[in-house]
Amino acid sequence: MSAHAYISYSDVPNSVIASSRQRVHEETKEMLIAFDDCPLTGVIHDDEGGAQEIEFPFPRAPEIRNSLVGWFMKWSISFQVVT
């Protein structure tokens, strides 16, 4: 995948955060986050301003990509795609 979608951690509703699962990836030491009904696992990063953002791969496969975008829209989460 050559594109990634980014969302602000603060844009995720508290109820969605509360039901999420987080863990540290053993090899990369990155903090991973999985949300109920979200098709992909994200990686939590600090952005340049010090706020947290979540990075998701942005799939080329339309079914998975549309499912991810649909999940963002369901929760009214703004996202940015970077190639």
Sequence and secondary structure as in RCSB ss.txt:
>XXXX:A:sequence
MSAHAYISYSDVPNSVIASSRQRVHEETKEMLIAFDDCPLTGVIHDDEGGAQEIEFPFPRAPEIRNSLVGWFMKW
SISFQVVT
>XXXX:A:secstr
   EEEEEGGGS HHHHHT EEEE TTT  EEEE TT SS EEEEE TTS EEEEEE  SSHHHHHHHHHHHHHT
T   EEE 
